């Protein structure tokens, strides 16, 4: 950190957002005041004030990183979002479009004409174009492909030929390759002739004359070894390499496991065709985490927080409908024991406790199982042991916390038998929650679905209906 940076502390992202919001608010306020002015100078005053505020806003945006601008756009309502978007310089459009969420990107692209989209896309690399192409109008994509040279066009087509969860869709084509039969001094001279190194270059890729990967030369080895040595003497011969049709999430786990910054991608013949970089892997892990959280809540897709009411309704209605059905079933379970509740009103006060604790315990189990499945730690061989472990945890928790709430029930209502029923019901419902918490995500995975999809909704439905039935059934059997 230099002296200037030390004197000027880094602003937080929220501070920058607050500054932009304040400028937008000030602009609206001044415009309202200008509208109230009377006289022939009104238009002149309004125009000057308007331009002054826009210039200040644009200056602020120019100072921000594209990722920060993307965050600000996501945090603003549609009308303010478009105001800010129109102030972004055209040469930065492409970088920002790549940073914003899919839902927000859709609204920004809808506001751009074909020429603006073409201008933004022309500044992108092949892998970035492949990320953006599916969301562009078909005629824009066609015209854009016509402007690319043969190599870039082939790279874009190659990236688009893979599914979005495959390595080939994420690989980067910008990399530095060298031969193994040259000296480190030659490599250093070659690097000095380059205008700049591709981002996240921590190693150079060693290939033969046919482009087959022979190894990698880490930059740190290049810098500390004798320049007279040959590349073959200091390179790593067994790098972690991937194939383009492999699962991208497996690659992300490998990046985490081996602390990788970049890694080569080779075809079935071992020929180097691209590389993976840590920034793509971090984005993938974040998106996977967000998708998992949304899936557990029953949301079908990422939602713009300022999306229209109708779009939000379409995203949420399916699992709400399922939840309504399960809630109705739970109410029918309660209806079976109306007579028991009329005779012992304490049951109505205590039964939500049994259901609520069961739902919480089930969500804990599902979270652990989904995480273990995502990390590849769950297999057919250890399923039974995992189930026994979760049942054991629930049994202990049920006896301990069921005993506590049983003692409270006995103290409140003066009935030790009610306390015993409460303890037994709590224990049995926690065991049910553990069983369902393991079976639900595994069943979904067996059916080829996301193990987290609606899991939270389903486990709550099971523990609510099951908890009511167990508690009221035991109370009817032993108390009445």
N, C-alpha and C positions, 0 to 999 in steps of 0.2 A: 504493500500500500504506500503510495507516495504521499508527500506532505499535503497536497491539495485535498486528496481523498480523506486523509486523516482529519482535516479541519472541517470537512463537510460530511456529516454522517449520512449514511444511506437512508433514503426515505422508504418507509414501508409501502407495500402495495395498496393498503387501505388509505394511507395518506394521499397517494397519487389519485386514487379514485375520488376521495373527498374533494381534492382540489378541482378536478374536472367537473364534478357535480356542482361545486360552488360557482365555477365560471358559467356553467349552463344556467344556473338559477339567476345569476347576476344579469346574464344576457336577456333572459325573459323579463326580468324586472325592469331593466332599462328600456326595453322595447315597449312595455306597457306604459311607462311614463312618457315615452316619445309619442305614442299614439294619442295621449291626452292633450299634447301641446296643440295650440291653435295658431293659425297664421301661415303665411306663405313659406316660412322656413321649416315647417314641420317635416316635410319629406327629406330636406337636406340634413337636418339634425338626426332623424331616424336612420338615414343611410350611413352617416358617419359613425354613429354609435354602434350600429349593427356590424359594420366592417371592423371597427376597433376590437369588439369582443371576439369576433371570429378569428382575427389575427392572433389575439392572445391565446385562444383555445388551440389554434393550429401550432403555435410556437410550443405550447406545453406538450402536445401530442408528438411533435418532432423530437422532443427530448426523451421520449419513452421507448423502451424496447418493444418490438412487435408483440411479444408475449404479454407485456403489461397492457398494451392497447387492446389486445384480445380479451383480457380479463375485464377491462373497463367496459368494453362493448357488451359482454355477457351480463354485466351487473346493471345495465341501464334498460329502462323500458323502451319499447320499439321506436317511439318518435325521437327520443334523445339519442338512441343508438344510431339511427340514420343520420342525425345531425352530425355526430362525431365521425361517422363513416365517410361522409362527404368531405370532411376536412382532412382526412388522411391523404397524404401525397400518393399519387398513382403508382409510383415505383415501389411503394411499400405494401400495396394491396395484396400481392401474392403471399408475402411472408405472414401477414396477419390472417389471411384466409386459412392458412395451414395451421394456425395456432388456436383458432376459435373452435368451440364445440360444433358437432354436426348440425344441431338444431339451429344455432345462431348463424352458422355458415349458410344455411339454406335461405334465411331471410336476407342476408347481405347479397348473395348471388342474385336473388330475385330482384333486387334494387339496381343491379348493374346491367348495362346494355352489352351487346356482343363485343363491341370494340374495347370496352373497359375490361371485359373478361379476357380477351385475347392479350391485351397489354399486360395484365397481371400475370397470366400464365407464361408468357414468353420469358420472364425473368427466372423461371423455376428450372431445377434440374429434372432429369428423367424420372427419378423415384418420386419426387414431389408432384410432378405432373400426373403420375399414375395414381397418387393419393386423391388428387382433386378431380380427375377426369370423370369418374362415375357421377359426380354431382353437377357437371356442366351440361348445358344443352347439347344435343347431338351434333347440330350444325357447327357449333363453336369448336367441339372436339375435332371434327373433321377438318375444319379450316386450320386449326392449330397444328394438327399432324402434318398438313401440307407445308407448313413453314419450317418444320424441323429437318435437319440433315438426316441422312440415311442411318447413321449410327444412333442418334438420339431417338429416331422413330422406332428403331428395332428395340431399343432399351425400354421405351414406354410400352410397346406391345408385349414385350417379355414380362414386365411387371404386372400388366393387366391380365395376363393369362393365368395367374395364380389366384387362389382364394385369398380373402383378406386375412385369414388366420394362418397363412403359410409364409414361410421365410421369404420366398421369392417376391411376395408383395411388399416386403419391407426393406429389402436389401438396397444398398447404395452402390452406385456405379463409379463414383469418384474415388480413386485410390491410386497409390504409387506402387509400381512394380519395378523390380530390378532383377538382374541375373546373378547366379551364384558364383560365376567365374571371374568376377571383377573385384577390385580392391575396395576397401572402405573409403579410401581417398577419392576414388572415382565416384562413388555413391554420394559423398559429401558435395563434390563439385556439381553433380547432377541436380541435387536438391537446391543448391544456391541459384541455379538457373531458372527454377520455377518461380512464378509470381507469388504463389502462396501454396501451403499444404492444405489438402482437404481437412475439414473439421474432424476432430477426434482421431487424428493420426498418431497412434502410439507405436505403430509398427509398420514396416514396409513388407510387401509381399514378394517373395522370391519365386520366380517362375522360369521354366525353360523356354526354348524358342517356339514351342507349340502352345504356350500359355498354361501348361500343367503346373499346379502348385507344388513346389519343392520344400517350402518352409516359410518362416517369417523372420524378419530381422527387427527386433525391438529397437526403438530409437535410443534407449539408454545403453544398449550394447554398442550401437554405432558410435556413440559419443565417447565412451570410456575405453574402447579398445584401440590398439595400434592401427593407424590408418593404412599401414602396409599389408595388414592381414586381408585375406580373401573373405568374401561374404560367406562362403561355404564353411569357413572355420568357426564363425561366431553365430551363425543363424540357428534358430530353433527348428529342429526337423519334425517335431510332432505337435504342430499347433492344433488348437480346438477349431475344427472346421464343420460347416453345416452344408446340407443339401437344400436346394430351393423348395422342394416339396415337403419338407419336414414342418412339424407344428411350431409356430412362432413362440407359443408360450413355453414350450420345452426349451427353446433357445434362450428365452428370458431367464429361466431358472438356471441354465448353464452360465449365463453372464453373471448372475448373482453368486453362484457356487464358486466359480473360478476367478472372480474379480476382473472380468474382461472389460476392455474399453472398445475394442473392435475385434472382429473375427472374420476370416475369409468364408465365402460361399462358393462351393465347387459343384460342377455337374457330375454325372455318374462316371465320367471318364477322368475325374480329378482336375479338370480344367477350371481355372479361376474365372468366375463370371460376375462376382460382386463381393460386397462385404456387409456385415451387420455392424451397427454402432450403438453405443450405450444410450444415446438420446432416444433412438427408436424403441429400445427395450424398456426404458423408463416410461415412455408414453404408453407402451403396450400394457405394462403392469398397472399403471394408473387407470387406464380404460377398463381393464379386466376387473379391477377392484370396484370401480364405479358401477359397472354392469352387474356385478354380483350383488351389490347393495340394492340396486334397483330391482333385480330379479326376485330377491327375497321378499320385497314389499309387493310383488305382483305387477310392477310397472313393465310394460313391454319394450320401451325404448327410452333413450335419453330425452328429457323434456326441457325445452326452453322455459326458464322460470317465469318469463313474461309472455308465454305463448297465449294464443286466443283461448277463450273458454272452451270452444268446441274441440280444438286440438287436444287440450288437456283431458277433456271428458273421454275422447276416443282412446287415449293412452291408458286411462285408469278404469274404465267401466267393466272390463272383462272379469278381473279378479274381485271387484266389488260385488258383481253379480254372484260369483261363487261364494263370497263371504256372506252374502245375504242368505243364500240357501243353507249354508252351514249354521248361521245364527238361528235360522228358523228351526233347523233340526235340534239345536240346543234348547230352544224354547219348548219344543215338543217333548223333549226329555223331562224338562221341568214340569210340563203339563201332566205327565204320567204320575207325578207324585203330589198333585195339588192337595189331595186329602191329607197327606202326611204333613205338608207345610201348614195347613190350616190347624192341625192339632198341635204342632210344635213350631211356633213362629220363629224360634231361634235358628231353625234350619235356613230360613230365607236370609238371615244376616250372615251366616257362616259359609254358605256354599260358594259365594264369589271368591272367598279366600282360597279354597281348594283349587278352583279352576284357574285363578290368576297365577298362583305359584307354579302350578303345572305348566302353564304356557310359558312362563319365564324360564323354567328349567329346560323345557323342550327347545326353546330358542337357543339356549346355551349349548345344548348338545348338537343341534343342527349347525351352528356356527363352527364348532370344532370339527365336525365331520366334513363339511364343505371345504374348510380350509385344508384339512388333511388330504382330501381328494384332489384339490387344486395343486398341492405339492407332490402328488404321486405317492403318498404314504399309505394309502388304503388299497389292499388287494384282496382277492378271494381267500387267500391263505390266512389273513389276519382278521377277517371280518368277525368271526365268532368270538375271538378274544376281545376285540374292540367292543362288541355288544355286551359281553360279560362285564367288562370294566365299567361301561356307562351304567349298566343296571346296578352294579355294586355302589357306584357313587350316588345314584338316586336312592338306593335303599338306605344308605347311611344318612343322607340329607333328609329323607322322609321321616325316619325314626327320630332324628334330632329335632328338626323344625316342626314336624308333626307333633312331637311330644310337647314342644313349647306352646304351640297354639292350642293343643289339647288341654294343657294346664290352664291357659287363659280362658278357654271355653268353660272349663269346670268352675273356675273362680267367678265368672260372670253369671252363669246360669245354675250353679249349684248342683250339677249333675256329672258325676264321675264317668258314667256310661257315655254321655255325650262327648266327654273329652277323649275317651278311648276310640269312639267312632271317628272323631275328627283326626286323631293320629293315624288310624288305619286308612282312612280315605286319602289323607295327604300322602302317605307312603305309596299306596297303590297308584295314585294318579301320577306321582313322580316316576314310578316304574314304567307306566304307560307312556309318559312323555319321553323317557330315555329310549324305549323301544321304537317309538315313531320317529324320534330324532335321528336314529340310525337308518331305519328302513326307508323313510321318505326320500332323502337325497340319493340313496343307493338305487332305489327303484326308478327314480327319474333318470339316473345315469344309465341304467340298463335299458331304458326305453329310448335312449339317444337324446334326452333332453338335458337342459342345464340343471345340475343338481340343486342350484339355489332358486330355480324358478318357482315362485309362489310358496316356497317352503315355510316361510314365517306365517303365511295365511293358513296353510294346511295344518301346521302343528298347533296353532291356536284353536282351530276348529275342533281338532281331535281332543285336545286337553280340556276344552270347555265342555263339550258333550260328555266325554268320558268322566271328567271330574264331577259334573252334576249327577250323572247316573250312579257312579260309585258312592258318593257321599249320601245322596238321598236314598239309594237302595239299602245301604248299610243301616242308615237311621230308621228306615221303615222296618227292616228285618229285626233289629235288635232293640230299638227304643219304643216302637209302637206295636 
